[in-house]
Amino acid sequence: MYHSAENGYLDIVLELRNLGVPWTLYTWYQTLAAAYNMRRRSITHNLLKDFSTCRQDDYNTEFITDALPLLMDILTHSKVFITRTCPRICLCMPCTNTQTHTHNKTHL
């Protein structure tokens, strides 16, 4: 799993994960970075949901310096994506996309 995560082989990493191989924080982060860089949104989303399965023993300074900036970047781009496309999501930002739909409080 380590080798596949380091080299961006998402399919192999995810198959190993489905077979029950646990995440280390490093393999999770490497896989998340690869998925994000390849613009694989559904995989990125699933990896973010899977974060809680990483062993907490792995949290260290490297995680803070490498993974946190990536996570902030993902959140920033997610916010931009949501506000630009606005298909049915008008949670806490005013809707500016009046071409697609009329704004009402029931989007969700």
C-alpha positions, 0 to 999 in steps of 0.5 A: 500500500505504501509503494502504491500511495507514494506513486499515485496508483489510486486504484491499487491503494483503494483496492487494498483498502477495500480488502481491509488493509488499514490506513496509516496517516502517511498512506492516507495523505499520499492517496488524498494528495494524488486524488486531489491533484488528479481532480478525482473529486469522488475519491477525494471526498471518500478519503476525507470521510475515511480520515477518522480510520487513520491511526492517531499514533501517526499524527506528527509534525510532518502531518501538520506541515504537509497535510494541513495545507493540502486540507485547507486547499481542498476546503478552499477549492470546495467552497469556490466550486460550491459557490460557482456551480450552486446547483442546489446548495445555498447553505450559508452564502447568497446565491449568485447564479440566477441563470440556473435557478431562482433562489429560495431557502429550500435548496439542499 
